[in-house]
Amino acid sequence: MREWFLCLIEVKGNFYINMGIRNGRIFVQPIFTLTLRSEDAEILKMLKEEIGAGESRIGKKAVFVVRGIKNLEKFLSVIDEKKFLTSRKKDFILWKEAIQLVKEFKHLTKEGILRICEIRDMMNLKKKRKNYKSKEFFERIINKLNMGFENEEKRSKISSSLRRTYSMGISI
């Protein structure tokens, strides 16, 4: 990866794990975003070509987003964590660990989902989204509902998307 792309990722990039409850299900979705002024949208096209993955949205700001297992694997294959110079390196290493847990279907266990919550809680400490749900929130939901997780046989039949859901058997 070109050095200036890595610098751009370090300064303007955001590694995060989107988690929540939608339609009675817990979801986990690791995402990378990079936001620039809309005048600089051409740089995002170059970044997409360099990585071979991602999508751009242009409005008031230009946003580059990478999500989904195949796209995230391409992204990870071109990023060398040893070259990071800022605190973003810590976020990247944690984010990469969360992606690995999802790839190994460990997020389909109580321990795995709670570990991903811990990882997410250690990342991007400066700002939390307004709809942020803590590890304790997910732990209470799992325990309250005595939530069961998929068995090994069912896990192997799940699609390769990084967006995973667990049925809670209720509507929230």
Secondary structure, 3 states (H helix, E strand, C coil): CCHHHHHHHHHHEEEEEEEEEECCEEEEEEEEEEEEEHHHHHHHHHHHHHHCCCEEEECCEEEEEEECHHHHHHHHHHCCHHHCCCCHHHHHHHHHHHHHHHHCCHHHCHHHHHHHHHHHHHCCCCCCCCCCCCHHHHHHHHHHCCCCCCCHHHHCCCCCCCCEEEECCCCC
